[in-house]
Each structure stands twice: as structure tokens, then as C-alpha cells.
Amino acid sequence: MRAFLLFSFLVISSCCISAQTLSGIILDEHNEPLIGAALYVLQDSVQITGCLADIDGTYSIKLEPGEYVLSYRFVGYFNKEYTIEIKPNQDLRFNIYYRKTDQRYIMGEGIIPPVPRPMIKE
């Protein structure tokens, strides 16, 4: 029984220890936090997890050791992708500095007059 408990403890401990922390802050070109910026974690072109930046622009996510593609997105800013490798027993801090896109969107607003409809006679 004692050997079983020791084995169970070692297995559970190794599972908890294997996940590494990826954290950082997402800022714009004026060093202001981008609240709600999205971080997608891809492995072999498949999204496996993701998170949003908090009110300070910080994020934190647990990942197993391996190679990942981090995709950062925020409305009105360029999308960024980075390839990273997380090694066992290594927490990684990854800060992102965003730049706005050069694209401009024109949105209009106005009153459209009603279109006269022909009367139908029976």
C-alpha cells in the first residue's frame, strides 16, 4: 500500500511539474496595455488553447514543453505570429509591442429617403 501511494504521488507530481508558464505583457506603440488582446497558441497549425490580456495587458498560460506558434490579435492592429520553444523546467516571459495598421475604414451614416412604391390595383 505504501508503494502504491508513493507511486501515485510521483505520477501526480510529474504531471503538475511538466506544465510550464508562458507569461508577458501586450503593449501598443505608446507603451499602453492592449486590454483584451487575444493570444492563440497553435501546434501543428491547430489551435490548442488561448487567452485574453487583462486590464494591465498581461497574460499567463500553462503549456507543456514543446514548440508552439503564438498568434496575437487585436482590432485595428497588425496580427503577429511568433514561433517559440518551451523547455522543461523553464518559465518563459514574452512581451509583445504592437503597431497599428495603416488601413483605414470608411463608415458612413445617413438617412435614406423612402423609395416610392407603385400602388397595386386589383
Helices and strands as residue ranges (DSSP letters): H 2-18, E 20-27, E 38-43, E 46-52, E 58-63, E 66-73, E 80-86, E 92-93, E 96-97
